[in-house]
Amino acid sequence: MPQITFWFEFASTYSYLSAMRIQDAAKNAGIDIEWKPFLLGPIFKAQGWESSPFNLYRAKGFYMVRDIERIAASRGFPFRMPVPFPQNGVQAARLALVGIEQGWGPAFVHSVYWAQFAEGLNISERETLSKALTVAGANVEDAFAQAESAEIKSRLRSNTGEAQAKGIFGAPSFLTPDGELFWGDDRLESSILWVTGPRGPVLK
Amino acid sequence: MPQITFWFEFASTYSYLSAMRIQDAAKNAGIDIEWKPFLLGPIFKAQGWESSPFNLYRAKGFYMVRDIERIAASRGFPFRMPVPFPQNGVQAARLALVGIEQGWGPAFVHSVYWAQFAEGLNISERETLSKALTVAGANVEDAFAQAESAEIKSRLRSNTGEAQAKGIFGAPSFLTPDGELFWGDDRLESSILWVTGPRGPVLK
C-alpha cells in the first residue's frame, strides 16, 4: 500500500486540523499512515526562536487563529486556542510513541488534539492525558510507566533529529517514501496524490 | 459585483502563483479584483527581518522552491528562482500603480511576474520593465515618468502602511470588503468563496 509519514507536534494548531481528518483521508485514498510525533521546540530554537512564531509575530498569530476558526467551522468541528499556547506536548508525544507500538496510537493522538483544541484542556496535565489514554483503550498506568523509559525518551529525541535532518521546519508535515516533503494541513491532499498518482507533469 | 482585494508584492514567489490565475478565477466566479501592490520589506523589517524569511530560514526556503515547482508544474507553467532573490520590486510596484489607474495594470502585473519567475529576468532593470509595459499596451516613457511622481511614490508607501494596519504580514493576501483576511495562494479559493457564498457555518 502507498504510504505517507505524518509528522506532527502536539502543540501545533494546524496539526490539529490534520489529525482530525488524516485517518479518513488515508482510508478513502487506500494509503497507510506512519505516525511520527516530534518536537518543534528544538527546531525553532536552532533557528533563533524561543517560542512559537505565532507568539513572536503578532500579525501572523492573529491571522492563524482566524484562519483555523474558518477552516474548522467549514469542516464542522470546534476550535479554541489553548491557554497557555504553545502547550508542552512532550509527555503526550512520548505516550503517543508507546501507543504507536501497541496499536492505540492514532486514537490517542486524535483524543489529545481534541482535548486541547476542542475542549481547551491542558495536555501537559496527567488528568487530560489519562482520559485520552482511556478513550484510546490503553492501560493507563502501564502507558505512563513506559513513556518514562529511556528507550521512548530517546526515540522522541531521535524523531526530532530525523525531522530536522529531513528539512522539516514546521508541523504538520507529510513525507513520501521518495522524499517529497509537504508542509501544512493544506498540503495533505497533495501528499496523498503524490503517492497515489496521477501526478501531472513528472518533476523528477 | 462581489470583490476581493489582491495584495501582492512583486518579489514574492507565491504571489506569482496567484497573479497567474487570479484573473481567470475572478472571471469564473463573477467577482471583481482590486489590485493592490505593496512592499513587504518595511513589514518584514518591522518584525526584525532584514531579508526574505526564505533566505533567513534555509529549510523553509529550500521547501518553498520545491513546493512552488510542484504547484507550477501541476498548473502547467514554469518556475525558476530569480537571481538575486528577493528582487527589488519598488519600480515595478510604482509602475503597476500607474497602470491600475490607466487600465493596463493587470496585464503589466502578469507580465512582470512572468518575466521574473518564468524567464528569470531582473525586474529592477529598465529593459525588463519596458518590455512588460509594451506587452501591456502602456506608453513606456510616459509610464516611467509618472512612476517617479510624488503622488505615485506616496501611494505605494500608503499601500504598504495600509497593509500593515490591516494585519497583512505576507503575500499574496486576499482581503474581503467585510475585513476577512486570507493569506497565501492556497487561500485564493477560500477568499472567493467567502464573498460569493455558500460559506458553510456562519462565523460572524
Interface residues (C-beta under 8 A of the other chain):
Chain A: Q47 Y57 A59 K60 F62 Y63 R66 D67 E69 R70 A73 S74 G76 Q164 G167 I168 F169 G170 E180 L181 F182 W183 D186 R187 S190 G200 P201 L203
Chain B: Q47 Y57 A59 K60 F62 Y63 R66 D67 E69 R70 A73 S74 G76 Q164 G167 I168 F169 G170 E180 L181 F182 W183 D186 R187 S190 G200 P201 L203
